[in-house]
Amino acid sequence: MKPLAKIASGGELSRVLLALKRVLAQKDPVPVYVFDEVDAGVGGAMGEAIGIKIRGVSVLRQALCVTHLAQIAAQADHHLMVEKVVDENRTISRVRKLTPGERVEELARMLGGLTITDATRTHAKDMLRYARGVAA
């Protein structure tokens, strides 16, 4: 037996925390949960399952998740984009809420990379529609 922190990756620790927070959400006094690296080392189907679990936690608590997976991002009520901009030799980070149209474009980019096609846009729209129908 070894301490979990010694044998688990950051992503694995984040997923363990998600499981614990999901169970404890009704009694935990902490009002906001932040999940980072919860998508590390996982792909589509597992990412979707993680997104659904975070959505479930968000029913009782404010949940903020930093992700690179469209399958997780599609589950969110709101989609924020973090952008780094270099301005006069200074790097500035900006956070802004995406409009519904921008959200589709961002999910399509997350799915398809640099080339966004009608197919990736359709896929993004389908993911958003499906996410609204999935019980947390």
DSSP file with accessible surface (Angstrom, degrees, kcal/mol):
  #  RESIDUE AA STRUCTURE BP1 BP2  ACC     N-H-->O    O-->H-N    N-H-->O    O-->H-N    TCO  KAPPA ALPHA  PHI   PSI    X-CA   Y-CA   Z-CA
    1    1 A M              0   0  236      0, 0.0     3,-0.0     0, 0.0     0, 0.0   0.000 360.0 360.0 360.0 134.8    0.0    0.0    0.0
    2    2 A K        -     0   0  152      2,-0.0     5,-0.1     0, 0.0     2,-0.0  -0.943 360.0 -84.7-132.7 157.4    1.2    3.5   -0.9
    3    3 A P    >>  -     0   0   85      0, 0.0     3,-1.6     0, 0.0     4,-1.0  -0.350  36.5-126.2 -60.9 138.7   -0.3    6.9   -0.6
    4    4 A L  H >> S+     0   0   84      1,-0.3     4,-2.3     2,-0.2     3,-0.8   0.877 109.4  60.8 -54.3 -39.4   -2.6    7.7   -3.5
    5    5 A A  H 34 S+     0   0   78      1,-0.2    -1,-0.3     2,-0.2     8,-0.1   0.750 104.5  50.3 -62.1 -22.8   -0.7   11.0   -4.1
    6    6 A K  H <4 S+     0   0  169     -3,-1.6    -1,-0.2     1,-0.1    -2,-0.2   0.730 120.6  30.2 -87.0 -24.3    2.4    8.9   -4.7
    7    7 A I  H << S+     0   0  107     -4,-1.0     2,-0.3    -3,-0.8    -2,-0.2   0.585 104.4  77.3-114.4 -12.4    1.0    6.5   -7.2
    8    8 A A  S  < S-     0   0   20     -4,-2.3     2,-0.1    -5,-0.2     0, 0.0  -0.755  72.5-124.4-104.1 148.3   -1.8    8.3   -9.1
    9    9 A S     >  -     0   0   56     -2,-0.3     4,-2.7     1,-0.1     5,-0.2  -0.295  34.6-100.9 -76.3 170.5   -1.4   10.9  -11.9
   10   10 A G  H  > S+     0   0   32      1,-0.2     4,-2.2     2,-0.2     5,-0.1   0.904 124.9  49.6 -59.3 -41.5   -2.9   14.4  -11.6
   11   11 A G  H  > S+     0   0    1      2,-0.2     4,-2.1     1,-0.2    -1,-0.2   0.911 110.5  49.5 -65.0 -41.6   -5.8   13.3  -13.8
   12   12 A E  H  > S+     0   0   92      2,-0.2     4,-2.3     1,-0.2    -2,-0.2   0.926 110.8  50.0 -64.4 -41.6   -6.4   10.2  -11.8
   13   13 A L  H  X S+     0   0   61     -4,-2.7     4,-2.6     1,-0.2    -2,-0.2   0.906 109.3  52.4 -62.6 -39.6   -6.4   12.2   -8.6
   14   14 A S  H  X S+     0   0   20     -4,-2.2     4,-2.4     1,-0.2    -1,-0.2   0.897 109.4  48.8 -63.3 -39.2   -8.9   14.7  -10.1
   15   15 A R  H  X S+     0   0   60     -4,-2.1     4,-2.2     2,-0.2    -1,-0.2   0.881 110.4  50.5 -70.4 -35.5  -11.2   11.8  -11.1
   16   16 A V  H  X S+     0   0   60     -4,-2.3     4,-2.5     2,-0.2    -2,-0.2   0.935 111.0  49.7 -64.0 -43.9  -11.0   10.3   -7.5
   17   17 A L  H  X S+     0   0   73     -4,-2.6     4,-3.2     1,-0.2     5,-0.3   0.914 108.6  52.9 -60.7 -42.5  -11.9   13.8   -6.2
   18   18 A L  H  X S+     0   0    9     -4,-2.4     4,-2.4     2,-0.2    -1,-0.2   0.934 109.2  49.1 -58.9 -45.4  -14.8   14.0   -8.6
   19   19 A A  H  X S+     0   0   58     -4,-2.2     4,-1.6     1,-0.2    -2,-0.2   0.934 114.5  45.0 -61.1 -44.6  -16.1   10.7   -7.3
   20   20 A L  H  X S+     0   0   96     -4,-2.5     4,-2.6     1,-0.2    -2,-0.2   0.927 113.4  49.2 -65.3 -45.2  -15.8   11.8   -3.7
   21   21 A K  H  X S+     0   0   41     -4,-3.2     4,-1.5     1,-0.2    -1,-0.2   0.856 106.9  56.6 -64.6 -34.2  -17.3   15.2   -4.3
   22   22 A R  H  < S+     0   0   92     -4,-2.4     4,-0.2    -5,-0.3    -1,-0.2   0.913 112.9  41.1 -62.8 -39.9  -20.2   13.6   -6.1
   23   23 A V  H  < S+     0   0  119     -4,-1.6     3,-0.4     1,-0.2    -2,-0.2   0.889 121.6  41.0 -73.4 -39.5  -21.0   11.5   -3.0
   24   24 A L  H >X S+     0   0   87     -4,-2.6     4,-2.5     1,-0.2     3,-1.7   0.530  83.0 101.9 -89.1  -5.7  -20.4   14.3   -0.5
   25   25 A A  T 3< S+     0   0    2     -4,-1.5    -1,-0.2     1,-0.3    -2,-0.1   0.788  77.6  56.3 -54.6 -32.6  -22.1   17.2   -2.4
   26   26 A Q  T 34 S+     0   0  152     -3,-0.4    -1,-0.3    -4,-0.2    -2,-0.1   0.798 121.8  25.8 -71.7 -26.0  -25.2   17.1   -0.3
   27   27 A K  T <4 S+     0   0  180     -3,-1.7    -2,-0.2    -4,-0.1    -1,-0.2   0.626  92.3 106.7-110.9 -18.9  -23.3   17.6    3.0
   28   28 A D     <  -     0   0   22     -4,-2.5    -7,-0.0    -7,-0.2     0, 0.0  -0.447  56.7-152.1 -68.6 129.3  -20.1   19.4    2.0
   29   29 A P        +     0   0  118      0, 0.0    -1,-0.1     0, 0.0    -4,-0.0   0.611  64.5 108.6 -78.4  -8.6  -20.2   23.1    3.0
   30   30 A V        -     0   0   62      1,-0.1    -2,-0.1    31,-0.0     3,-0.0  -0.541  54.8-162.1 -71.6 123.4  -17.9   24.1    0.1
   31   31 A P        +     0   0   92      0, 0.0    31,-2.2     0, 0.0     2,-0.4   0.707  69.2  46.5 -82.4 -19.3  -20.0   26.1   -2.4
   32   32 A V  E     -a   62   0A  69     29,-0.2     2,-0.4    31,-0.0    31,-0.2  -0.987  61.5-164.4-130.1 130.9  -17.7   25.8   -5.4
   33   33 A Y  E     -a   63   0A   8     29,-3.1    31,-3.0    -2,-0.4     2,-0.5  -0.941   6.8-161.1-111.0 134.3  -15.8   22.8   -6.8
   34   34 A V  E     -a   64   0A  84     -2,-0.4     2,-0.5    29,-0.2    31,-0.2  -0.970   4.5-167.7-116.8 124.2  -13.0   23.4   -9.3
   35   35 A F  E     +a   65   0A   3     29,-3.2    31,-2.7    -2,-0.5     2,-0.4  -0.959  11.4 170.4-114.1 123.6  -11.9   20.4  -11.5
   36   36 A D  E     +a   66   0A  82     -2,-0.5    31,-0.1    29,-0.2   -22,-0.1  -0.986  66.8  10.4-132.4 141.7   -8.7   20.7  -13.4
   37   37 A E  S >  S+     0   0   98     29,-0.6     3,-1.5    -2,-0.4   -22,-0.2   0.593  80.3 130.8  68.6  11.3   -6.9   17.9  -15.3
   38   38 A V  T 3  S+     0   0    0     28,-0.4    -1,-0.1     1,-0.3    29,-0.1   0.771  73.0  51.7 -66.8 -18.0  -10.0   15.7  -14.9
   39   39 A D  T >  S+     0   0   18     27,-0.3     3,-1.7     2,-0.1    -1,-0.3   0.427  79.4 130.6 -95.8   2.1   -9.8   14.9  -18.6
   40   40 A A  T <  S-     0   0   34     -3,-1.5     3,-0.1     1,-0.3   -31,-0.1  -0.349  80.6  -0.5 -63.0 124.1   -6.1   13.9  -18.5
   41   41 A G  T 3  S+     0   0   88      1,-0.2     2,-0.3    -2,-0.1    -1,-0.3   0.636 107.9 108.4  77.1  14.0   -5.5   10.6  -20.3
   42   42 A V    <   -     0   0   32     -3,-1.7    -1,-0.2     4,-0.0     2,-0.1  -0.871  48.4-155.7-121.3 160.8   -9.1   10.0  -21.3
   43   43 A G     >  -     0   0   42     -2,-0.3     4,-3.0    -3,-0.1     5,-0.2  -0.299  44.8 -53.0-115.8-157.8  -11.0   10.1  -24.6
   44   44 A G  H  > S+     0   0   31      2,-0.2     4,-2.6     1,-0.2     5,-0.2   0.874 124.7  37.6 -51.4 -63.2  -14.5   10.5  -25.9
   45   45 A A  H  > S+     0   0   85      1,-0.2     4,-2.1     2,-0.2    -1,-0.2   0.931 122.2  43.9 -64.3 -44.5  -16.7    8.0  -24.1
   46   46 A M  H  > S+     0   0  107      2,-0.2     4,-2.6     1,-0.2    -1,-0.2   0.904 112.7  53.8 -67.0 -38.1  -14.9    8.4  -20.8
   47   47 A G  H  X S+     0   0    0     -4,-3.0     4,-2.7     2,-0.2    -2,-0.2   0.915 108.0  49.7 -61.2 -42.0  -14.9   12.2  -21.2
   48   48 A E  H  X S+     0   0   60     -4,-2.6     4,-2.4    -5,-0.2    -1,-0.2   0.929 110.3  50.3 -62.9 -43.2  -18.6   12.2  -21.7
   49   49 A A  H  X S+     0   0   43     -4,-2.1     4,-2.0     1,-0.2    -2,-0.2   0.914 111.5  48.4 -61.8 -41.5  -19.1   10.1  -18.6
   50   50 A I  H  X S+     0   0    8     -4,-2.6     4,-2.6     1,-0.2     5,-0.2   0.925 110.0  52.3 -64.1 -43.7  -16.9   12.5  -16.6
   51   51 A G  H  X S+     0   0    1     -4,-2.7     4,-2.5     1,-0.2    -2,-0.2   0.902 108.3  50.7 -59.2 -40.8  -18.9   15.5  -18.0
   52   52 A I  H  X S+     0   0   33     -4,-2.4     4,-2.0     2,-0.2    -1,-0.2   0.907 110.1  50.3 -64.7 -39.9  -22.2   13.9  -16.9
   53   53 A K  H  X S+     0   0   94     -4,-2.0     4,-2.1     2,-0.2    -2,-0.2   0.917 110.9  48.2 -65.1 -42.6  -20.8   13.3  -13.4
   54   54 A I  H  X S+     0   0   15     -4,-2.6     4,-2.3     1,-0.2    -2,-0.2   0.918 109.3  53.7 -64.1 -40.9  -19.6   16.9  -13.1
   55   55 A R  H  X S+     0   0   42     -4,-2.5     4,-0.5    -5,-0.2    -1,-0.2   0.906 107.3  52.2 -58.2 -40.3  -23.0   18.1  -14.4
   56   56 A G  H >< S+     0   0   10     -4,-2.0     3,-1.1     1,-0.2     4,-0.5   0.914 108.9  48.7 -62.9 -42.2  -24.6   16.0  -11.6
   57   57 A V  H >X S+     0   0    2     -4,-2.1     4,-1.8     1,-0.2     3,-1.5   0.891 103.0  63.5 -63.5 -35.8  -22.4   17.7   -9.0
   58   58 A S  H 3< S+     0   0   36     -4,-2.3    -1,-0.2     1,-0.3    -2,-0.2   0.629  86.3  72.4 -70.3 -10.4  -23.3   21.1  -10.4
   59   59 A V  T << S+     0   0  107     -3,-1.1    -1,-0.3    -4,-0.5    -2,-0.2   0.871 114.5  23.7 -67.4 -34.3  -27.0   20.5   -9.4
   60   60 A L  T <4 S+     0   0   81     -3,-1.5     2,-0.3    -4,-0.5    -2,-0.2   0.636 131.9  27.0-104.6 -22.0  -26.0   21.0   -5.8
   61   61 A R  S  < S-     0   0   54     -4,-1.8     2,-0.4   -28,-0.0   -29,-0.2  -0.971  85.5 -97.4-139.1 156.5  -22.8   23.1   -6.0
   62   62 A Q  E     -a   32   0A 127    -31,-2.2   -29,-3.1    -2,-0.3     2,-0.4  -0.607  45.2-163.1 -70.8 128.4  -21.2   25.5   -8.4
   63   63 A A  E     -a   33   0A  21     -2,-0.4     2,-0.5   -31,-0.2   -29,-0.2  -0.980  13.3-172.1-122.1 130.9  -18.7   23.5  -10.5
   64   64 A L  E     -a   34   0A  82    -31,-3.0   -29,-3.2    -2,-0.4     2,-0.4  -0.985   9.6-174.2-119.1 126.8  -15.9   25.0  -12.6
   65   65 A C  E     -a   35   0A  36     -2,-0.5     2,-0.6   -31,-0.2   -29,-0.2  -0.985  18.0-153.1-129.3 126.5  -14.1   22.6  -14.9
   66   66 A V  E     +a   36   0A  70    -31,-2.7   -29,-0.6    -2,-0.4   -28,-0.4  -0.866  37.4 159.9 -92.4 120.4  -11.0   23.3  -17.0
   67   67 A T        -     0   0   28     -2,-0.6    -2,-0.0   -31,-0.1   -31,-0.0  -0.976  47.2-163.5-144.6 157.8  -11.1   21.0  -20.0
   68   68 A H  S    S+     0   0  152     -2,-0.3     2,-0.5    42,-0.0    -1,-0.1   0.247  71.3  96.8-116.4   3.7   -9.8   20.3  -23.5
   69   69 A L    >>  -     0   0   33      1,-0.1     4,-2.4   -22,-0.1     3,-0.9  -0.863  61.5-154.3-102.6 125.2  -12.5   17.7  -24.2
   70   70 A A  H 3> S+     0   0    2     -2,-0.5     4,-2.6     1,-0.2     5,-0.2   0.844  95.7  64.5 -60.7 -32.6  -15.6   18.7  -26.1
   71   71 A Q  H 34 S+     0   0   38      1,-0.2     4,-0.3     2,-0.2    -1,-0.2   0.826 109.8  37.6 -64.0 -31.4  -17.4   15.8  -24.5
   72   72 A I  H X4 S+     0   0    7     -3,-0.9     3,-1.5     2,-0.1     4,-0.4   0.901 115.3  52.7 -82.3 -46.8  -17.0   17.4  -21.1
   73   73 A A  H >< S+     0   0    8     -4,-2.4     3,-1.5     1,-0.3    -2,-0.2   0.852 100.4  62.7 -59.9 -33.7  -17.5   21.0  -22.2
   74   74 A A  T 3< S+     0   0    2     -4,-2.6    -1,-0.3     1,-0.3    -2,-0.1   0.759  96.2  60.5 -65.0 -22.8  -20.8   20.2  -23.9
   75   75 A Q  T <  S+     0   0    8     -3,-1.5    -1,-0.3    -4,-0.3    -2,-0.2   0.638  85.0 104.5 -79.2 -13.2  -22.2   19.2  -20.5
   76   76 A A    <   -     0   0   35     -3,-1.5     3,-0.1    -4,-0.4   -12,-0.0  -0.310  66.9-143.4 -73.3 150.9  -21.8   22.7  -19.1
   77   77 A D  S    S+     0   0   93      1,-0.2     2,-0.3    -2,-0.0    -1,-0.1   0.813  93.8  23.0 -75.2 -33.5  -24.5   25.2  -18.5
   78   78 A H  S    S-     0   0  116      2,-0.0     2,-0.6    -5,-0.0    -1,-0.2  -0.985  72.9-147.0-134.6 145.2  -22.1   28.0  -19.5
   79   79 A H        -     0   0   21     19,-0.4    19,-3.0    -2,-0.3     2,-0.4  -0.955  15.1-171.6-118.4 116.7  -18.9   27.8  -21.6
   80   80 A L  E     -B   97   0B  85     -2,-0.6     2,-0.5    17,-0.2    17,-0.2  -0.858  10.0-149.2-104.8 143.5  -16.1   30.2  -20.7
   81   81 A M  E     -B   96   0B  34     15,-2.9    15,-1.9    -2,-0.4     2,-0.5  -0.945   1.4-153.6-114.9 132.0  -13.0   30.6  -22.9
   82   82 A V  E     -B   95   0B  99     -2,-0.5     2,-0.4    13,-0.2    13,-0.2  -0.914  18.9-176.4-102.3 124.5   -9.6   31.4  -21.5
   83   83 A E  E     -B   94   0B  65     11,-3.0    11,-3.1    -2,-0.5     2,-0.5  -0.969  18.5-147.7-123.5 139.3   -7.4   33.2  -24.0
   84   84 A K  E     -B   93   0B 162     -2,-0.4     2,-0.4     9,-0.2     9,-0.2  -0.921  20.2-175.2-104.4 129.7   -3.8   34.3  -23.7
   85   85 A V  E     -B   92   0B  46      7,-3.2     7,-3.4    -2,-0.5     2,-0.6  -0.979  20.3-141.0-126.9 133.8   -2.9   37.5  -25.6
   86   86 A V  E     +B   91   0B 104     -2,-0.4     2,-0.4     5,-0.2     5,-0.2  -0.864  26.6 175.3 -95.1 122.1    0.5   39.1  -25.9
   87   87 A D  E >   -B   90   0B  79      3,-3.3     3,-1.0    -2,-0.6    -2,-0.0  -0.964  68.2 -22.3-132.6 112.6    0.2   42.8  -25.8
   88   88 A E  T 3  S-     0   0  171     -2,-0.4    -1,-0.1     1,-0.3     3,-0.1   0.938 128.2 -47.9  51.8  52.8    3.3   45.0  -25.8
   89   89 A N  T 3  S+     0   0  166      1,-0.2     2,-0.4    -3,-0.0    -1,-0.3   0.664 118.9 111.5  64.7  17.3    5.5   42.1  -24.5
   90   90 A R  E <   -B   87   0B 171     -3,-1.0    -3,-3.3     2,-0.0     2,-0.6  -0.976  63.1-137.9-118.4 137.8    3.1   41.3  -21.8
   91   91 A T  E     -B   86   0B  96     -2,-0.4     2,-0.4    -5,-0.2    -5,-0.2  -0.840  23.8-171.6 -94.9 125.4    1.0   38.1  -21.7
   92   92 A I  E     -B   85   0B  40     -7,-3.4    -7,-3.2    -2,-0.6     2,-0.5  -0.957  13.1-147.1-118.8 134.0   -2.5   38.7  -20.6
   93   93 A S  E     -B   84   0B  76     -2,-0.4     2,-0.4    -9,-0.2    -9,-0.2  -0.869  17.3-170.8 -99.7 134.3   -5.1   36.1  -19.8
   94   94 A R  E     -B   83   0B 120    -11,-3.1   -11,-3.0    -2,-0.5     2,-0.4  -0.963   8.5-162.1-124.8 143.0   -8.7   36.9  -20.6
   95   95 A V  E     +B   82   0B  93     -2,-0.4     2,-0.3   -13,-0.2   -13,-0.2  -0.987  17.7 166.7-123.8 131.4  -11.8   34.9  -19.7
   96   96 A R  E     -B   81   0B  93    -15,-1.9   -15,-2.9    -2,-0.4     2,-0.4  -0.997  36.6-114.0-145.3 149.1  -15.1   35.5  -21.5
   97   97 A K  E     -B   80   0B 124     -2,-0.3   -17,-0.2   -17,-0.2     2,-0.2  -0.659  36.1-128.6 -80.0 133.0  -18.4   33.7  -21.7
   98   98 A L        -     0   0   12    -19,-3.0   -19,-0.4    -2,-0.4    -1,-0.0  -0.579  14.4-125.2 -82.4 143.9  -19.2   32.3  -25.2
   99   99 A T     >  -     0   0   74     -2,-0.2     4,-2.8     1,-0.1     5,-0.2  -0.358  37.4 -98.2 -72.6 165.8  -22.4   33.1  -27.0
  100  100 A P  H  > S+     0   0  112      0, 0.0     4,-1.9     0, 0.0     5,-0.1   0.913 126.9  47.2 -55.4 -41.1  -24.4   30.1  -28.2
  101  101 A G  H  > S+     0   0   47      1,-0.2     4,-2.0     2,-0.2     5,-0.1   0.909 112.1  48.8 -66.5 -42.6  -22.9   30.4  -31.7
  102  102 A E  H  > S+     0   0   70      1,-0.2     4,-2.7     2,-0.2    -1,-0.2   0.870 107.8  56.8 -64.1 -34.4  -19.4   30.8  -30.4
  103  103 A R  H  X S+     0   0   25     -4,-2.8     4,-2.8     2,-0.2     5,-0.3   0.923 105.7  49.0 -64.4 -43.4  -19.9   27.8  -28.2
  104  104 A V  H  X S+     0   0   19     -4,-1.9     4,-2.6     1,-0.2    -1,-0.2   0.940 112.8  48.6 -60.0 -44.7  -20.8   25.6  -31.2
  105  105 A E  H  X S+     0   0   72     -4,-2.0     4,-2.3     2,-0.2    -2,-0.2   0.903 112.4  48.0 -62.9 -41.3  -17.7   26.9  -33.0
  106  106 A E  H  X S+     0   0   24     -4,-2.7     4,-2.6     2,-0.2    -2,-0.2   0.920 112.2  48.0 -68.4 -42.4  -15.5   26.2  -30.0
  107  107 A L  H  X S+     0   0    0     -4,-2.8     4,-2.0     2,-0.2    -2,-0.2   0.921 111.3  51.7 -62.5 -40.2  -16.8   22.7  -29.5
  108  108 A A  H  X S+     0   0    0     -4,-2.6     4,-3.1    -5,-0.3     5,-0.3   0.910 110.3  48.9 -62.4 -39.7  -16.3   22.1  -33.3
  109  109 A R  H  X S+     0   0  107     -4,-2.3     4,-2.6     1,-0.2    -2,-0.2   0.916 109.7  51.5 -65.7 -41.4  -12.7   23.3  -33.0
  110  110 A M  H  < S+     0   0   37     -4,-2.6    -1,-0.2     1,-0.2    -2,-0.2   0.861 117.3  40.6 -63.2 -33.5  -12.2   21.0  -30.0
  111  111 A L  H  < S+     0   0   49     -4,-2.0    -2,-0.2    -5,-0.2    -1,-0.2   0.878 129.6  24.6 -79.9 -41.4  -13.6   18.1  -32.0
  112  112 A G  H >< S-     0   0   35     -4,-3.1     3,-0.7     1,-0.3     2,-0.2   0.498  90.7-141.2-110.6  -6.7  -11.9   18.8  -35.3
  113  113 A G  T 3<  -     0   0   34     -4,-2.6    -1,-0.3    -5,-0.3    -2,-0.1  -0.557  69.0 -13.4  84.1-142.3   -8.8   20.9  -34.7
  114  114 A L  T 3  S+     0   0  177     -2,-0.2     2,-0.8     1,-0.1    -1,-0.2   0.795 124.9  68.4 -71.5 -30.1   -7.8   23.7  -37.0
  115  115 A T    <   -     0   0  103     -3,-0.7     2,-0.6    -6,-0.1    -1,-0.1  -0.828  66.9-168.6 -97.6 110.1  -10.2   22.7  -39.8
  116  116 A I        +     0   0   49     -2,-0.8     2,-0.2     4,-0.1    -7,-0.1  -0.872  12.7 180.0 -98.7 125.6  -13.9   23.3  -38.8
  117  117 A T     >  -     0   0   59     -2,-0.6     4,-2.3    -9,-0.1     5,-0.2  -0.681  45.8-100.8-117.3 172.4  -16.3   21.7  -41.2
  118  118 A D  H  > S+     0   0  124     -2,-0.2     4,-2.6     1,-0.2     5,-0.2   0.876 123.6  56.3 -59.9 -34.9  -20.1   21.5  -41.5
  119  119 A A  H  > S+     0   0   71      2,-0.2     4,-2.5     1,-0.2    -1,-0.2   0.913 107.3  46.1 -66.0 -41.6  -19.8   18.0  -40.1
  120  120 A T  H  > S+     0   0   23      2,-0.2     4,-2.5     1,-0.2    -1,-0.2   0.889 113.1  50.7 -70.5 -34.7  -17.9   19.1  -37.0
  121  121 A R  H  X S+     0   0   68     -4,-2.3     4,-2.6     2,-0.2    -2,-0.2   0.926 111.3  48.0 -64.7 -43.4  -20.4   21.9  -36.4
  122  122 A T  H  X S+     0   0   72     -4,-2.6     4,-2.6     1,-0.2    -2,-0.2   0.920 111.4  50.7 -62.2 -43.1  -23.3   19.4  -36.7
  123  123 A H  H  X S+     0   0   90     -4,-2.5     4,-2.6     2,-0.2    -2,-0.2   0.926 110.2  49.9 -60.2 -44.9  -21.5   17.1  -34.3
  124  124 A A  H  X S+     0   0    0     -4,-2.5     4,-2.2     2,-0.2    -2,-0.2   0.930 111.6  48.1 -60.6 -44.7  -21.1   20.0  -31.8
  125  125 A K  H  X S+     0   0   96     -4,-2.6     4,-2.4     1,-0.2    -1,-0.2   0.911 111.5  50.7 -63.4 -41.2  -24.8   20.9  -32.1
  126  126 A D  H  X S+     0   0   74     -4,-2.6     4,-2.8     1,-0.2    -1,-0.2   0.903 108.4  52.3 -62.7 -41.5  -25.8   17.3  -31.6
  127  127 A M  H  X S+     0   0   25     -4,-2.6     4,-2.6     2,-0.2    -1,-0.2   0.914 110.3  47.9 -61.1 -43.0  -23.6   17.0  -28.5
  128  128 A L  H  X S+     0   0   27     -4,-2.2     4,-1.5     2,-0.2    -2,-0.2   0.918 113.0  48.0 -65.2 -42.4  -25.2   20.1  -27.0
  129  129 A R  H  X S+     0   0  154     -4,-2.4     4,-0.8     1,-0.2    -2,-0.2   0.933 113.9  47.1 -63.0 -44.9  -28.7   18.8  -27.7
  130  130 A Y  H >X S+     0   0  130     -4,-2.8     3,-1.0     1,-0.2     4,-0.9   0.912 107.3  56.8 -64.3 -41.7  -27.9   15.4  -26.3
  131  131 A A  H >< S+     0   0    0     -4,-2.6     3,-0.5     1,-0.3    -1,-0.2   0.854 103.3  54.5 -60.1 -34.4  -26.3   16.9  -23.2
  132  132 A R  H 3< S+     0   0  105     -4,-1.5    -1,-0.3     1,-0.2    -2,-0.2   0.761 109.9  48.0 -71.7 -21.6  -29.5   18.8  -22.4
  133  133 A G  H << S+     0   0   69     -3,-1.0     2,-0.5    -4,-0.8    -1,-0.2   0.564  89.2  97.6 -95.3  -8.5  -31.4   15.5  -22.5
  134  134 A V  S << S-     0   0   26     -4,-0.9     2,-0.3    -3,-0.5    -4,-0.0  -0.673  73.0-130.7 -86.6 127.4  -29.1   13.4  -20.3
  135  135 A A              0   0   90     -2,-0.5   -79,-0.1     1,-0.1    -2,-0.1  -0.591 360.0 360.0 -74.3 134.8  -30.1   13.1  -16.7
  136  136 A A              0   0   55     -2,-0.3   -83,-0.1   -81,-0.1    -1,-0.1  -0.340 360.0 360.0 -72.9 360.0  -27.2   13.9  -14.4
